[in-house]
Amino acid sequence: QVLSLPIVVIVHGNQDNNAKATVLWDNAFSDIDRVPFVVAERVPWEKMCDTLNLKFMAEVQTTKGLLKEHYFFLAQKIFNDHSASLEDFQSRSVSWSQFNKEILPGRGFTFWQWFDGVLDLTKRCLKSYWSDRLIIGFISKQYVCKLLSTEPDGTFLLRFSDSEIGGVTIAHVIRGKDGSSQVENIQPFSAKDLSIRSLGDRIRDLGQLRNLYPNIPKDQAFGSHYNSEWLGAE
């Protein structure tokens, strides 16, 4: 016999996501001298943040990890609590059930299924954008409205979709002639969409997008990500 990292045997691909959650939880939170297969049912939220950050950087293969504001958004999501402060969450613990059993309110998937979808999308299509800090990603639609509502027409940012697994959406502000503002979210792009046409080229295509929040001209922010083969194309 030999000690190894946790192993889960599956019989169908649709069990893959759940198996990855089991391995991640066991690998991160079990004690070395434990009774076999015994693992904590609840862990401190701070330890969960460290685990998600390490998993994200390893999976995406980036040196740019999650930030404090990202953890705040993730805490609001997993605890379904939008009234607590960042400090309040730091003293809480999160359960295996909250991580990978309970369906998120109004959705058809768990926290881990959603997070794993973000991992897969970022790894496959968004690594360079994330590493260049062009994607805020982990931010709520409500907070985006607060950020953009006072910005000039055409200001935009990128966030991971709340409603779809593995989607990235562009939120942008439209300012009317009377000075009123409206924040719109473009339908999320999936990995399949971005394999057909890259995110950079899609952003260049959209004339209503002008400056990446807070105030970076989009060609300056995304120019290095434009595909030269498309230059001059119809």
GIMO-V17786 format. One record per run of one state. SS is the DSSP state (H for helix, E for strand, C for the rest). FROM is the first residue (numbers start at 0). TO is the last residue. If there is no record, write none. Layout:
BEGIN
{{SS FROM TO} {SS FROM TO}}
END
This chain:
BEGIN
{{C 0 11} {H 12 28} {C 29 40} {E 41 43} {H 44 59} {C 60 66} {H 67 78} {C 79 84} {H 85 89} {C 90 91} {E 92 94} {H 95 99} {C 100 101} {E 102 102} {C 103 108} {E 109 109} {H 110 130} {C 131 135} {E 136 136} {C 137 139} {H 140 147} {C 148 153} {E 154 159} {C 160 166} {E 167 174} {C 175 179} {E 180 184} {C 185 187} {E 188 188} {C 189 189} {H 190 195} {C 196 197} {H 198 204} {C 205 209} {E 210 211} {C 212 214} {E 215 216} {H 217 224} {C 225 226} {H 227 229} {C 230 233}}
END
